[in-house]
């Protein structure tokens, strides 16, 4: 890390155009801070208070957004992604799914995961039960069919209940 600012109170600070790459900003209070055009590459923002922070055109990549609430962060849709970033599942839950999809895509999440992530906090994904009826002569085939169905459902992130 180039600077250890963990646990600092930088609320309302003007950090526009600041080079905070590789900085440890974990558990820092950045509420209402201006981070417009700031370099946040490889920055650790784990547990950071980003409420009402401004990230317009900030530069990120390999940035850790662990356990943060991104609901009120302004400018996430304009962030410049130079590489993937880490967005924890706890951050998705704390943000109640209200993170711009363009930000999530830029951070490296694919469309299927984004849809699934939104369903975790908004509405559960539907799943369907399946009942396989067979005679004893078809038991081997039924077991193979059951295994294939289980694998398909598991790959989709669901659980099959038979």
C-alpha positions in Angstrom: 0.0 0.0 0.0 1.3 3.5 -0.8 -0.7 5.2 2.0 -2.4 3.8 5.1 -5.5 6.0 5.7 -7.5 3.2 7.3 -10.0 4.4 9.9 -9.4 8.1 9.0 -12.2 10.6 8.9 -12.1 12.2 5.4 -15.8 13.0 5.3 -16.6 16.0 3.1 -12.9 16.1 2.0 -12.1 17.4 -1.5 -10.0 14.5 -2.9 -10.8 15.3 -6.6 -7.9 14.3 -8.8 -6.1 12.7 -5.8 -3.8 9.8 -6.5 -5.0 7.2 -4.0 -3.8 4.2 -5.9 -2.7 1.3 -3.7 -4.0 3.2 -0.6 -5.5 1.4 2.4 -8.8 3.2 2.9 -10.5 0.4 4.8 -13.0 1.6 7.4 -12.4 5.2 6.4 -15.2 7.7 6.6 -15.5 9.1 3.1 -19.1 10.2 3.4 -19.8 13.2 1.1 -16.2 13.2 0.0 -15.4 14.5 -3.5 -13.5 11.8 -5.3 -14.2 13.1 -8.8 -11.4 12.0 -11.2 -9.5 10.4 -8.3 -7.2 7.4 -9.0 -8.5 4.5 -6.9 -6.6 1.8 -8.7 -5.7 -1.1 -6.4 -7.3 0.7 -3.4 -8.8 -1.1 -0.5 -12.2 0.4 0.4 -13.3 -2.5 2.6 -15.9 -1.3 5.2 -15.5 2.3 4.0 -18.4 4.7 4.5 -19.1 6.0 1.0 -22.5 7.5 1.7 -23.1 10.5 -0.7 -19.5 10.3 -1.9 -18.9 11.6 -5.5 -17.0 9.2 -7.7 -17.7 10.9 -11.1 -15.1 9.7 -13.6 -12.9 8.2 -10.8 -10.4 5.6 -12.1 -10.7 2.2 -10.6 -9.4 -1.3 -11.3 -8.5 -4.1 -8.9 -10.2 -2.0 -6.3 -11.8 -3.7 -3.3 -15.4 -2.7 -2.6 -15.9 -5.1 0.3 -18.8 -4.7 2.7 -19.7 -1.2 1.5 -23.1 0.4 0.8 -23.0 1.9 -2.7 -26.6 3.0 -2.8 -26.0 6.7 -2.4 -22.6 7.0 -4.1 -22.9 9.4 -7.0 -21.2 8.9 -10.3 -20.8 5.2 -10.3 -22.1 5.1 -13.8 -19.3 7.3 -15.0 -16.4 5.5 -13.2 -13.5 4.5 -15.6 -12.7 0.8 -15.2 -9.1 0.0 -16.0 -9.6 -3.6 -14.9 -11.9 -5.8 -12.8 -12.7 -4.9 -9.2 -13.9 -6.8 -6.2 -17.5 -6.3 -5.1 -18.4 -8.5 -2.2 -21.7 -10.2 -1.8 -22.1 -8.3 1.4 -21.7 -5.1 -0.6 -24.5 -6.2 -2.9 -26.7 -7.0 0.1 -25.9 -3.8 1.9 -26.6 -1.8 -1.2 -30.0 -3.5 -1.6 -29.2 -4.2 -5.2 -29.2 -0.5 -6.1 -25.9 -0.4 -7.9 -25.9 0.7 -11.5 -25.5 -2.3 -13.9 -23.0 -0.4 -16.0 -20.8 -0.2 -12.9 -21.1 -3.9 -12.1 -20.3 -4.9 -15.7 -17.3 -2.6 -15.7 -16.1 -4.2 -12.5 -16.1 -7.5 -14.3 -19.4 -9.1 -13.3 -21.2 -10.9 -16.2 -24.9 -10.4 -17.0 -26.0 -13.7 -15.5 -24.4 -12.9 -12.2 -25.8 -9.4 -12.2 -29.3 -10.8 -12.7 -28.8 -13.4 -10.0 -27.3 -10.8 -7.6 -30.3 -8.5 -8.1 -32.6 -11.4 -7.4 -30.9 -12.1 -4.1 -31.9 -8.7 -2.7 -35.1 -7.9 -4.6 -37.0 -11.0 -5.5 -35.9 -14.6 -5.2 -35.3 -16.5 -8.4 -38.1 -19.0 -9.1 -37.3 -22.6 -9.2 -39.4 -25.5 -10.2 -39.8 -28.9 -8.6 -39.4 -31.9 -10.9 -40.9 -35.4 -10.3 -39.5 -38.3 -12.2 -41.8 -41.3 -12.4 -40.3 -44.5 -13.8 -40.5 -48.3 -13.7 -37.8 -50.4 -12.2 -36.7 -51.3 -15.8 -35.8 -47.6 -16.3 -34.1 -47.0 -13.0 -30.6 -46.4 -14.6 -31.9 -43.9 -17.1 -33.9 -42.1 -14.4 -30.8 -41.8 -12.2 -28.8 -40.3 -15.1 -31.6 -37.9 -15.9 -31.8 -36.9 -12.3 -28.0 -36.3 -12.2 -28.1 -34.2 -15.3 -31.0 -32.1 -14.0 -29.2 -31.6 -10.7 -26.1 -30.4 -12.5 -28.0 -28.0 -14.7 -29.8 -26.5 -11.8 -26.6 -26.3 -9.7 -24.8 -24.5 -12.6 -27.7 -22.0 -12.7 -27.2 -21.4 -9.0 -30.4 -23.0 -7.9 -31.2 -26.0 -5.8 -33.3 -28.8 -7.1 -35.8 -30.4 -4.7 -37.1 -33.7 -5.9 
